[in-house]
Amino acid sequence: MVDQRELTIDYIRINGPVLPVQIAKHINTNILFSSAILSELVERKMLKITSAAVGGSPLYYLPGQEAQMDERLQKSISGKEKEAYQLLKENKVLREKNLEPWQRVAVRSLKDFSRQINVTVDGTEETFWKHHLVTEEELKQIISGILEQEKPKEIIPEPQLISNPAELPKQEIKVEQMPQKIIQEETLPVQQTLEKIKIQHKPEGKFYEKIKTYLQENNIYIIKEETTKKDKEFDFLVDINTPLGKLRYLIKAKSKASITEADITKSHSEGQIKNMPVIVLTNGKISKKTQTYIDTKLAGQLNIKQL
């Protein structure tokens, strides 16, 4: 008997990113079972899954099919997110401080298409966003170009026209008196500029390690993770084993002194967009008012756990 997982992989290899309904039709089963197969393949790192959905379902694709995923998934976004996507794809790399407030929010929400890059230049850290298909080498060159363009320009006075050459001052000009330093600064090789740039990718910090330990100890399988605020906030797409089988959750990990109703409302909204329940993990205090709000308004949709 042919392994249905192999049939699924072969189908995606030929047809590109798919929805569970396509796999269900291909292997002659129901969507629930095809979704379970796809989730298992994601857990085994054989497939990738999108955060955004097409018609309510995420796309599943093989590593190396990122460009195909991009082409198909971008057709499902609209409004400000569509505008932000087009801006990001056209420019390849965006400097966050140069973006309008709505653009910052929209680019941050494009989790399948944008990647947050923390760049340290001359001791100052800044946030850049790159299109997910931009390579590491291309990223460095583009950031270098952005930084070079925004350097203060030296103002050179326009030459004055003298109608009578006899009025020119008599001065002997020697080659060694030319401003060599300025010429050297203008012709600095790109490599020296790149050496000033340090790009950080890997999440770190005590809170992050605490969350990872908690997930491992509770046999919670991480499918996807993302840093939303350096050292302070992280998103995890996970599968949790239950007596009813694996259930998928969005985990919002927050390092804060206290969790407010605003934090809960925002987390719940993100869960609704992704069509999945939410778990909030925090090292902060949970007030009785906030807990009551969760119990009465969001029962079954959001849970909170204090670490």
C-alpha positions as CSV (number, residue, x, y, z in Angstrom):
1,M,0.0,0.0,0.0
2,V,1.4,3.4,-1.0
3,D,2.2,5.7,1.9
4,Q,-0.3,8.6,1.7
5,R,2.5,10.9,3.0
6,E,4.6,10.1,0.0
7,L,1.7,10.7,-2.3
8,T,1.2,14.1,-0.6
9,I,4.9,15.0,-1.0
10,D,5.0,14.0,-4.7
11,Y,1.8,16.0,-5.4
12,I,3.2,19.1,-3.8
13,R,6.6,18.6,-5.6
14,I,4.8,18.6,-8.9
15,N,2.0,21.2,-8.3
16,G,3.6,23.5,-5.8
17,P,1.9,25.0,-2.6
18,V,-1.4,23.4,-1.8
19,L,-4.5,23.6,0.4
20,P,-5.8,20.6,2.5
21,V,-8.8,20.3,0.2
22,Q,-6.5,19.6,-2.8
23,I,-4.7,16.8,-0.9
24,A,-8.0,15.4,0.3
25,K,-9.1,15.1,-3.3
26,H,-5.8,13.7,-4.5
27,I,-5.6,10.8,-1.9
28,N,-9.3,10.3,-1.8
29,T,-10.0,11.2,1.9
30,N,-11.6,14.0,3.9
31,I,-10.1,17.4,4.7
32,L,-9.7,16.5,8.4
33,F,-7.5,13.6,7.6
34,S,-5.5,15.4,4.9
35,S,-4.9,18.3,7.4
36,A,-3.5,15.8,9.9
37,I,-1.1,14.4,7.3
38,L,0.0,17.9,6.3
39,S,0.5,18.9,10.0
40,E,2.6,15.8,10.6
41,L,4.8,16.6,7.6
42,V,5.2,20.2,8.9
43,E,6.2,18.8,12.3
44,R,8.8,16.6,10.7
45,K,10.2,19.6,8.9
46,M,9.3,18.1,5.5
47,L,6.8,20.9,4.7
48,K,6.4,24.5,5.5
49,I,3.1,26.3,6.4
50,T,2.0,29.9,5.9
51,S,0.7,32.2,8.6
52,A,-1.9,33.8,6.2
53,A,-4.7,31.8,4.7
54,V,-6.4,31.3,1.4
55,G,-10.1,30.9,1.8
56,G,-9.6,30.1,5.5
57,S,-6.8,27.5,5.1
58,P,-3.0,28.0,5.2
59,L,-0.8,26.9,2.3
60,Y,1.6,24.0,2.6
61,Y,4.7,23.9,0.6
62,L,8.1,22.2,0.2
63,P,11.4,24.0,1.2
64,G,12.6,25.6,-1.9
65,Q,9.1,26.5,-3.1
66,E,9.1,29.9,-1.3
67,A,8.8,31.8,-4.6
68,Q,5.8,29.8,-5.7
69,M,4.2,30.4,-2.2
70,D,4.8,34.1,-2.6
71,E,3.2,34.2,-6.0
72,R,0.1,32.3,-4.9
73,L,-0.4,33.8,-1.4
74,Q,0.0,37.4,-2.3
75,K,-3.1,37.2,-4.4
76,S,-5.2,36.6,-1.2
77,I,-4.1,39.8,0.5
78,S,-5.7,43.2,0.0
79,G,-6.0,46.8,1.2
80,K,-3.1,48.3,3.2
81,E,-1.3,44.9,3.5
82,K,-1.4,44.7,-0.3
83,E,0.2,48.1,-0.6
84,A,2.8,47.3,1.9
85,Y,3.6,44.0,0.1
86,Q,4.1,45.8,-3.2
87,L,6.3,48.4,-1.5
88,L,8.4,45.7,0.1
89,K,8.8,43.5,-3.0
90,E,9.7,46.5,-5.2
91,N,12.3,47.9,-2.8
92,K,13.4,44.5,-1.4
93,V,14.6,46.1,1.9
94,L,12.8,48.8,3.9
95,R,14.2,51.0,6.8
96,E,11.5,51.1,9.5
97,K,12.1,54.6,10.6
98,N,11.5,55.8,7.0
99,L,8.0,54.2,6.9
100,E,4.7,55.8,7.7
101,P,2.9,54.4,10.8
102,W,0.4,52.4,8.8
103,Q,3.2,51.0,6.7
104,R,5.0,49.8,9.8
105,V,1.9,48.0,11.0
106,A,1.2,46.5,7.6
107,V,4.7,45.3,6.9
108,R,4.9,43.7,10.4
109,S,1.7,41.8,9.7
110,L,3.1,40.3,6.4
111,K,4.7,37.4,8.3
112,D,5.0,35.1,5.3
113,F,6.6,37.8,3.1
114,S,8.7,40.0,5.4
115,R,11.6,39.3,7.7
116,Q,12.6,41.6,10.6
117,I,16.4,42.4,10.6
118,N,18.1,44.2,13.5
119,V,21.0,46.1,12.2
120,T,23.7,47.8,14.4
121,V,25.5,50.6,12.7
122,D,28.2,52.6,14.6
123,G,26.6,51.5,17.9
124,T,23.0,52.3,17.1
125,E,20.5,49.6,16.5
126,E,17.8,50.0,13.8
127,T,15.1,47.8,12.4
128,F,14.9,46.9,8.7
129,W,12.4,44.7,6.9
130,K,13.5,42.5,4.0
131,H,11.4,40.6,1.4
132,H,11.8,36.9,2.3
133,L,13.4,36.0,-1.0
134,V,16.2,38.5,-0.6
135,T,19.5,36.6,0.0
136,E,22.0,37.5,2.8
137,E,24.6,38.9,0.4
138,E,21.9,41.0,-1.4
139,L,20.6,42.2,2.0
140,K,24.0,43.5,3.1
141,Q,24.5,45.3,-0.2
142,I,21.1,47.0,-0.2
143,I,21.5,48.1,3.5
144,S,24.9,49.4,2.7
145,G,23.4,51.4,-0.2
146,I,20.6,52.8,2.0
147,L,23.1,53.9,4.6
148,E,25.4,55.5,2.0
149,Q,22.5,57.4,0.4
150,E,21.5,58.9,3.7
151,K,24.9,60.2,4.7
152,P,25.1,64.0,4.8
153,K,26.2,65.4,1.5
154,E,29.1,67.9,1.3
155,I,27.9,71.2,-0.2
156,I,30.3,72.3,-3.0
157,P,29.9,76.0,-4.0
158,E,29.1,76.6,-7.6
159,P,32.1,78.1,-9.6
160,Q,32.0,81.8,-10.3
161,L,32.4,82.9,-13.9
162,I,35.1,85.5,-14.5
163,S,34.8,87.3,-17.8
164,N,38.3,88.7,-17.8
165,P,41.1,86.0,-17.4
166,A,43.4,88.7,-16.3
167,E,41.4,89.0,-13.1
168,L,42.3,85.4,-12.1
169,P,44.5,85.3,-9.0
170,K,48.0,84.1,-9.6
171,Q,48.5,80.9,-7.7
172,E,50.6,77.9,-8.3
173,I,48.7,74.7,-7.6
174,K,50.7,71.6,-6.7
175,V,49.3,68.0,-7.0
176,E,50.3,67.1,-3.5
177,Q,48.0,69.9,-2.2
178,M,44.8,68.2,-3.5
179,P,42.4,67.1,-0.8
180,Q,43.5,63.4,-0.8
181,K,41.5,62.6,2.4
182,I,38.2,63.7,0.8
183,I,38.9,61.6,-2.3
184,Q,39.7,58.6,-0.3
185,E,36.4,58.9,1.7
186,E,34.4,59.2,-1.4
187,T,35.9,56.0,-2.9
188,L,35.8,53.8,0.2
189,P,35.2,50.2,-0.9
190,V,31.8,48.7,-0.2
191,Q,33.4,46.0,2.0
192,Q,34.5,48.6,4.6
193,T,30.9,49.8,4.8
194,L,29.6,46.3,5.2
195,E,32.0,45.6,8.0
196,K,30.2,48.2,10.1
197,I,26.9,46.3,9.7
198,K,26.1,43.5,12.1
199,I,22.9,41.6,11.4
200,Q,21.2,39.6,14.1
201,H,18.7,36.8,13.4
202,K,18.6,34.3,16.2
203,P,16.2,35.0,19.1
204,E,17.9,35.1,22.5
205,G,17.5,36.2,26.1
206,K,16.4,34.6,29.4
207,F,12.7,35.0,28.7
208,Y,13.0,33.3,25.3
209,E,14.9,30.4,26.8
210,K,12.3,30.1,29.5
211,I,9.5,29.8,27.0
212,K,11.4,27.2,24.9
213,T,12.0,25.2,28.0
214,Y,8.4,25.3,29.0
215,L,7.2,24.2,25.6
216,Q,9.7,21.3,25.5
217,E,8.8,20.1,29.0
218,N,5.1,20.1,28.0
219,N,5.7,18.3,24.7
220,I,4.4,21.2,22.7
221,Y,5.6,21.0,19.1
222,I,6.8,24.2,17.6
223,I,5.8,24.6,13.9
224,K,6.9,28.2,13.4
225,E,8.2,31.0,15.6
226,E,8.8,34.7,15.3
227,T,10.2,37.5,17.3
228,T,7.7,40.4,17.5
229,K,9.6,42.5,20.0
230,K,13.3,41.8,20.7
231,D,13.8,39.8,23.9
232,K,10.3,40.7,25.1
233,E,7.6,39.2,22.8
234,F,7.5,36.0,20.6
235,D,4.8,34.2,18.6
236,F,4.7,30.5,18.2
237,L,2.5,28.3,16.0
238,V,2.3,25.0,17.8
239,D,0.6,21.6,17.9
240,I,-0.5,20.3,21.3
241,N,-1.4,16.6,21.9
242,T,-4.8,16.1,23.4
243,P,-7.1,13.1,23.9
244,L,-8.9,14.3,20.7
245,G,-5.6,14.4,18.8
246,K,-3.3,17.3,17.9
247,L,-4.8,20.7,18.2
248,R,-3.1,23.8,16.7
249,Y,-2.7,27.0,18.8
250,L,-1.2,30.4,18.5
251,I,1.0,31.1,21.5
252,K,1.7,34.7,22.4
253,A,4.6,35.0,24.8
254,K,4.9,38.3,26.5
255,S,7.6,39.5,29.0
256,K,5.7,42.3,30.8
257,A,5.2,43.5,34.4
258,S,1.5,43.0,34.0
259,I,-1.0,41.8,31.4
260,T,-3.8,44.2,30.5
261,E,-7.2,43.7,28.8
262,A,-5.7,45.5,25.8
263,D,-3.0,42.8,25.6
264,I,-5.6,40.1,25.7
265,T,-7.9,41.8,23.1
266,K,-5.0,42.2,20.7
267,S,-3.9,38.6,21.1
268,H,-7.4,37.4,20.7
269,S,-7.8,39.4,17.5
270,E,-4.7,37.9,16.0
271,G,-6.0,34.4,16.8
272,Q,-9.3,35.2,15.0
273,I,-7.4,36.4,11.9
274,K,-5.5,33.1,11.9
275,N,-8.7,31.1,12.8
276,M,-7.2,29.4,15.8
277,P,-7.3,29.6,19.6
278,V,-4.7,31.5,21.6
279,I,-2.6,30.8,24.6
280,V,-0.8,33.8,26.3
281,L,2.3,32.9,28.2
282,T,3.7,35.6,30.5
283,N,6.1,36.2,33.4
284,G,4.0,39.2,34.4
285,K,1.0,39.6,36.8
286,I,-2.5,38.8,35.8
287,S,-5.1,40.9,37.5
288,K,-8.4,39.5,38.6
289,K,-10.1,41.9,36.2
290,T,-8.1,40.6,33.3
291,Q,-8.7,36.9,34.3
292,T,-12.4,37.6,34.7
293,Y,-12.6,39.2,31.3
294,I,-10.9,36.0,29.8
295,D,-13.2,33.6,31.7
296,T,-16.5,35.5,30.8
297,K,-15.7,36.8,27.3
298,L,-13.1,34.5,25.7
299,A,-13.8,31.1,27.3
300,G,-12.6,28.4,24.9
301,Q,-10.9,31.0,22.6
302,L,-8.0,32.2,24.8
303,N,-6.2,30.8,27.8
304,I,-3.5,32.5,29.8
305,K,-0.6,30.9,31.7
306,Q,1.7,32.7,34.2
307,L,5.2,31.3,34.2
